[in-house]
């Protein structure tokens, strides 16, 4: 993926990697990654780093599987130390709540990574996708994001996070770890 100017703001919406199935005695929030999910997260981290998508800020759901996905991803980022916020909105909020949280991001931040859950990750990507979005990517997010898949959206350089609204970004691509 070719990147545009350094002034472009990017939003990466990542569904957590594959988790263990729910158990009878454990709640959803404590489900860990499966071995396959650990491999997915390592691959995704390497792809993000190679694509110049190392975030300055990561918004991560407080669930075990999203925290584990984040820890494995960031291992591929070299010496970069993004700010990390574990936010319940990423676990239990909907599109409107997540967009409201993103509107609070400091304007100096250029790349934000959200490590969250379905259907919020794909629904947020679809809601934010506006003119100039990739048609195939839009069709994919309208269906859903598979585990460890992510959508990359860009804002015009003159647009700030506090102006994020439905249709205000360009959906550039959707990437799955198995591609």
C-alpha positions as CSV (number, residue, x, y, z in Angstrom):
1,X,0.0,0.0,0.0
2,X,1.4,3.4,-0.9
3,X,1.1,6.0,1.7
4,X,0.3,9.6,1.1
5,X,1.8,12.7,2.7
6,X,3.1,12.6,6.3
7,X,0.4,15.0,7.3
8,X,-2.4,12.5,6.5
9,X,-4.1,11.1,9.5
10,X,-4.7,7.3,9.4
11,X,-7.1,5.1,11.4
12,X,-6.5,1.4,11.5
13,X,-9.4,-0.6,12.8
14,X,-8.2,-4.1,13.7
15,X,-10.3,-7.0,14.9
16,X,-8.5,-9.0,17.5
17,X,-6.7,-12.2,16.5
18,X,-8.4,-15.7,16.8
19,X,-9.4,-16.5,20.4
20,X,-10.1,-19.7,22.2
21,X,-13.8,-20.6,22.2
22,X,-15.9,-19.5,25.1
23,X,-15.8,-21.9,28.0
24,X,-18.6,-22.7,30.4
25,X,-16.9,-21.2,33.4
26,X,-15.2,-18.2,31.8
27,X,-16.7,-14.9,30.6
28,X,-16.2,-13.4,27.2
29,X,-13.8,-10.8,28.5
30,X,-11.2,-13.3,29.7
31,X,-10.9,-15.5,26.6
32,X,-7.3,-15.7,25.6
33,X,-5.8,-16.0,22.1
34,X,-5.6,-19.4,20.5
35,X,-2.3,-20.5,19.1
36,X,-3.5,-19.6,15.6
37,X,-4.4,-16.2,16.9
38,X,-0.9,-15.7,18.2
39,X,0.5,-16.4,14.8
40,X,-2.0,-14.1,13.2
41,X,-1.1,-11.2,15.5
42,X,2.6,-11.6,14.8
43,X,2.0,-11.6,11.0
44,X,-0.2,-8.5,11.3
45,X,2.3,-6.6,13.4
46,X,5.0,-7.3,10.7
47,X,2.7,-6.2,7.9
48,X,1.7,-3.0,9.7
49,X,5.3,-2.1,10.4
50,X,6.3,-2.8,6.8
51,X,3.4,-0.7,5.6
52,X,4.4,2.4,7.7
53,X,1.4,2.0,9.9
54,X,3.0,1.9,13.3
55,X,0.6,3.9,15.5
56,X,1.4,6.8,17.8
57,X,-1.7,5.9,19.8
58,X,-3.4,2.5,20.3
59,X,-6.9,2.2,21.7
60,X,-7.3,-1.3,22.9
61,X,-10.3,-3.1,24.4
62,X,-9.6,-4.3,27.9
63,X,-10.5,-8.0,27.0
64,X,-7.7,-10.5,27.4
65,X,-7.7,-11.4,23.7
66,X,-7.3,-7.8,22.5
67,X,-4.6,-7.1,25.0
68,X,-2.7,-10.2,23.9
69,X,-3.2,-9.2,20.2
70,X,-1.7,-5.7,21.0
71,X,1.3,-7.1,22.9
72,X,2.2,-9.4,20.0
73,X,1.6,-6.7,17.4
74,X,3.8,-4.1,19.1
75,X,6.7,-6.6,19.2
76,X,7.1,-6.0,15.5
77,X,7.2,-2.2,15.8
78,X,10.9,-2.1,16.7
79,X,11.7,0.6,19.2
80,X,8.5,2.5,18.7
81,X,6.5,3.0,22.0
82,X,3.0,4.1,21.1
83,X,0.7,5.5,23.8
84,X,-1.8,2.8,24.8
85,X,-5.2,3.3,26.2
86,X,-7.4,0.4,27.3
87,X,-10.9,1.7,26.9
88,X,-14.2,0.0,27.7
89,X,-15.8,1.8,24.7
90,X,-13.7,-0.4,22.4
91,X,-15.1,-3.5,24.2
92,X,-18.7,-2.6,24.6
93,X,-19.4,0.6,22.7
94,X,-21.0,1.0,19.3
95,X,-20.0,3.0,16.3
96,X,-21.1,6.3,17.7
97,X,-19.3,5.9,21.0
98,X,-16.1,4.8,19.3
99,X,-16.2,7.8,16.8
100,X,-16.8,10.1,19.8
101,X,-13.7,8.7,21.5
102,X,-11.7,9.1,18.3
103,X,-12.8,12.7,18.1
104,X,-10.9,13.3,21.4
105,X,-7.5,12.2,19.9
106,X,-4.8,14.9,20.0
107,X,-4.5,16.6,16.6
108,X,-0.8,15.9,16.5
109,X,-1.4,12.2,16.3
110,X,-1.1,10.9,12.7
111,X,-1.8,7.2,13.1
112,X,-4.3,5.6,15.5
113,X,-4.8,1.8,15.9
114,X,-7.9,0.5,17.4
115,X,-7.8,-3.2,18.5
116,X,-11.4,-4.2,19.1
117,X,-14.3,-6.5,18.2
118,X,-16.9,-7.3,15.6
119,X,-19.2,-5.9,14.6
120,X,-18.0,-2.5,15.8
121,X,-14.7,-2.6,13.8
122,X,-16.3,-3.3,10.4
123,X,-19.4,-1.1,11.1
124,X,-17.2,1.9,12.1
125,X,-15.1,1.5,8.9
126,X,-18.2,1.3,6.8
127,X,-19.8,4.4,8.6
128,X,-16.6,6.5,8.2
129,X,-16.0,5.6,4.5
130,X,-16.8,8.5,2.3
131,X,-16.0,9.6,-1.3
132,X,-12.9,8.1,-2.8
133,X,-13.1,4.9,-0.7
134,X,-12.1,1.6,-2.3
135,X,-15.2,-0.2,-3.5
136,X,-13.9,-3.7,-2.8
137,X,-12.8,-2.7,0.7
138,X,-16.1,-1.2,1.4
139,X,-17.9,-4.4,0.4
140,X,-15.6,-6.4,2.7
141,X,-16.3,-4.2,5.8
142,X,-20.0,-4.2,5.1
143,X,-19.9,-8.0,5.4
144,X,-17.5,-8.3,8.4
145,X,-13.9,-8.4,9.4
146,X,-12.4,-11.8,10.0
147,X,-10.1,-12.3,13.0
148,X,-6.9,-10.2,12.8
149,X,-8.2,-8.4,9.7
150,X,-7.9,-4.6,9.6
151,X,-9.3,-1.7,7.7
152,X,-7.2,1.4,6.9
153,X,-8.9,4.8,6.6
154,X,-7.4,8.1,5.8
155,X,-8.4,11.7,6.6
156,X,-7.5,14.5,4.4
157,X,-4.4,16.4,5.8
158,X,-6.6,19.5,6.6
159,X,-9.1,17.4,8.6
160,X,-8.6,16.8,12.3
161,X,-9.7,14.0,14.6
162,X,-12.3,16.3,16.2
163,X,-14.1,16.5,12.8
164,X,-14.4,12.8,12.3
165,X,-17.9,12.0,11.2
166,X,-19.8,9.5,9.0
167,X,-18.5,9.7,5.4
168,X,-15.5,11.8,6.4
169,X,-12.7,9.4,5.6
170,X,-11.4,7.3,2.7
171,X,-11.4,3.6,3.2
172,X,-8.2,2.6,1.5
173,X,-7.9,-1.1,2.1
174,X,-8.8,-4.2,4.2
175,X,-6.1,-6.7,5.0
176,X,-6.5,-10.2,6.4
177,X,-3.5,-12.0,7.8
178,X,-4.0,-14.9,5.5
179,X,-3.7,-12.9,2.3
